[in-house]
Structures are given as structure tokens and as C-alpha cells.
Amino acid sequence: MTRMTGRIAALAATSLLLAGQASAHRAWILPSTFTLSGEAQRITVDAAISNDLFYPNHHALSLESVSVTAPDGSDVPLEDAASGEYRSVFDIPLTQQGTYKIGSAGAGFFASWEEDGERRRWRGSAEDLAEAGIAEKPEVSLTRSVRRIETFVTLGAPTETVFSIEGEGLELQPSTHPNDVFAGEEISFGFTLDGAPAAGIEVEVVLGNDRYRDGGGMVTLTSDEEGQITFTPEEPGPYWLSAEAEGTVMFEESEIPSRTSYVMTFEALPF
């Protein structure tokens, strides 16, 4: 087996594993309120991975990678943060007018190889990968992974600063502001993949609180050449959006498999 063949096989196995997990467990960040008015406000945020949307029944989302970005691009510290068995919770003081981004993001590499008759596995950053010399292991399989879980809260009028592109993985570039969504009204969201329009990706949109609904309430969409999706939320309430993309990236002059995911929670208001 060549090194590249081994890498592709590893990606297939990883993809199957993650797909199985995704079908049962969904990560989400849910603020107590999405839109507010006034000079200063405060919200509470729940974060979990669960079988049912917005009903914590699997395990808490780790707070280690959670960050809050203010409308001016500055970091906002979490307050009164705690994690239990099934959910994490924290408060955010809103002192600036505009849109805040609340998110959990991570990027890194997965590696596997045979050594001394045993299968070894490793994960970490690109810097750690180089320092540990993992890429030089015989028949090593490498995969890059990038994930983002986000939601947006607006105090006063919506702003666009928090939608700046970092150029890694799937990112949201909305035509319709996530805090300006109304049931029965057509909206459009755009996505980029590694900084370019994410054409042809599959996006799922699910109405929340599915624990109390017979039907799944899921809409499956495919982005156009500009990375855009368009749909109409039929009912008011919180929604969960999920997108995934697979491809390749260059690492040390070689192409390796890449898997990236994006999740957003947003609200459709009564029209």
C-alpha cells in the first residue's frame, strides 16, 4: 500500500465513523435570546451535544474552545461558566451595539500508522505534527479536520464585522443576516471553503425541539456555484443548520484528505 492510498483509506474510515456519530448526536450553542434592544443587556447560553435538538441528553460541549467576539472584533470573556454532565452554560454581557459571534472552533490533523506491530493514533496541530515528526512515520495516514459551531446575537441594529473570513474550513458569509430571519420569508446564506465559494456542499436545516415532533422537520439543500443556499423557514422558532465538505489540502508538498464541518443555530421570528 502506498502512503497516499493509506491516507485515503484512513479518510474513508474516519468519515464513516463521524457520519455515524453525526446521525445520532448534534452539537449546538443556544442563546437565551437572539435579538435585544437597549443600552446594555446580558444573556445566558447553553452548549451541548444531544440526540434531540436543544434538549441536552448526551453530554456537555466543552468550554475550552468557546469564544465570544464583540461587534468591534474584540474578545468578550465568558462569565459564570460551568459544565455539567449534559450541558455547559455561561453568561455574556452585551455592552456594544451590534452583532456578537459565539462559537466553538477547532482545526488539526489526525494521523495513524503501524509501529512495533500495533496501530498508533495521534492528533494535534500542524506545529505539533512537524515537531513530533509524525509525517515521517512509515505508511502514515494523515487527515486534516476543521470544525466550527456558531450562533449570533444582536443588540440593537445588526452589524457585519463578525462575518470576516479567516480562510480555513467552512465559514458563513450570509446574504441574509442570521438575526434578521422571519418565518415565511425567503432567506439566503452563503458559505466559503478555505476562503473560496463553497459550491455543491450539502446543507441541512432542521427546526428545533424535534423531541416533541413526529416529523423530522429537515430541509436538505445544495449550495450553488457562489456557495449560496436559499430557503424559507415555514415556522417560527430556533433552527439548526449543518454543512460538511470533503476534499484535499496541501501539506508538505503532498495532498492529504480534508474534512470540514460548520454548524449554526439561528432563530426565525414570527412574521
FENSULQUI-V471354 format. One line per field, one symbol per residue. phi: phi as a letter, one per 20 degrees, with the letter a starting at -180 (. if undefined). psi: psi as a letter, one per 30 degrees, with the letter a starting at -180 (. if undefined). burial: b if it has 16 or more other C-alpha atoms within 10 Angstrom, else e. A space follows every 10 residues. Layout:
phi: ???
psi: ???
burial: ???
//
This chain:
phi: .fffgfffff ffffffffff fffdccebcc ffbecbcofb bbcdcdbbcb fdfmcfbcaf efefdfccdf geneedffcl fbcdfdbdbb dcedddfpdd ddbccbbacd cbaeblmced cbbrefffff femffefflf ddbecccbcc bcccdnefcd gfefeencme cecfeefgec dcfndfcccd cdclndgeem eecdccfflf gdcfefmedd ccfefemecc bcfecfpfcd dcccbcacce blmcecfccc ccccdbcdef f
psi: kleeeeeeee eeeeeeeeee eefekkklkj lfkeklllek lklkkkklkl ekkgjjgdlk kkfegklkkl fgflkkkkkh klkaefllkl lkkjfkkakk kklklkkakk kklkkhglkk kkkaleeeee efgeffkkhk kkkkkkkkjl lkkkjbkklf efgkkfgkak lkikekkfgh kkkgkklkkl kljhflkikg kkkkkkklhf egkelfgkkk lkkafggkkk ljkfkllklk kkklkkbllk jhgkklkkkk lkkkklkklk .
burial: eeebebbbeb beeeeeeeee eeeebbbbbb beebbbeeee eeebbbbbbb bbbbbbbbbb bbbeebbbbb beeeebebee eebeebbbbb bbebebbbbb bbbbeeebbb bbbeeeeeee eebeeeeebe eeebbeeebb bbbbbbbbbb bbbbbbebbe bbbebeeebb bbbbeebbbb bbbbeebbbb bbbbebbbbb bebebbbbbb eeeeeeeeee bbbbeebbbe eebebbbbbb bbbbbbeebe eeeeebbbbb bbbbbbbbbe e
//
